[in-house]
Amino acid sequence: MILTHWPYARHGMFAALLRPLPLLLCLFLWGGAATVSAPAAGLTPGWQIRLSALLPVAGQVATLLEKRPSLSTVDLQLQVERVGGSVAALQAVLISAARGVLAPYDARLGISEKDYRQYLVFQEVLASTGKTIRLPVSRSGDRVYFGDAPGLNGILNGISINLKTGELRGPEGYGAMPTSVVPSSAEDRVLDVRSGFQWKVIGSDATSGNGVRGTLNLLQLSSGQIVLNYSRTSMIHRKMNTGEIIVSYTR
């Protein structure tokens, strides 16, 4: 089942094709020799309570999600309705799009073929893989710690989040403070987000060979569902690893 369009672009993967020395230099240029977390900004009172409520608990059952291509029809529908095009022709296009098929142009739509191809475009959506997993999460003091489990590919392993300050720390040795995710009210919004947090962690050290560039999103949708996504390029002791994990759960 397709859940929603996904708004966060994946970091470029070209760096993984380079040799170790250029990789290290690339990471070094991302963030300098050290990255110091700045105080959390723009967070409203009570954010610590919301953060704690969104983070998974020990043994949390979650569904693994994946990105899939899909045809976006929002702009097309609006344009055809605006010009008074054929409802039957539009319906035929929508049925084909639901199957991931681009229907042939139909002049009854009331728009040009050029506009038709412009308004009907492929984009990524989030879809359930049908697989569930128990998230390896533990809490000690003011911190939540993530471990690893089959299906997570080590991407969350070693991450911790401080429930008081909001700071995220990763196994590479760098941290980041959260910012609030602002929901959009646009008709073509890609996620129906009610609230959430985002961390952007960047840092590198040419001496140790450690570095990271990643983004973690913790989002609560209007349905009550929570989506946790972490996309990162990581290097520990000059060993590069790039990956992304997306899970959803309810609390």
Disulfide bonds with the S-S distance in Angstrom:
none
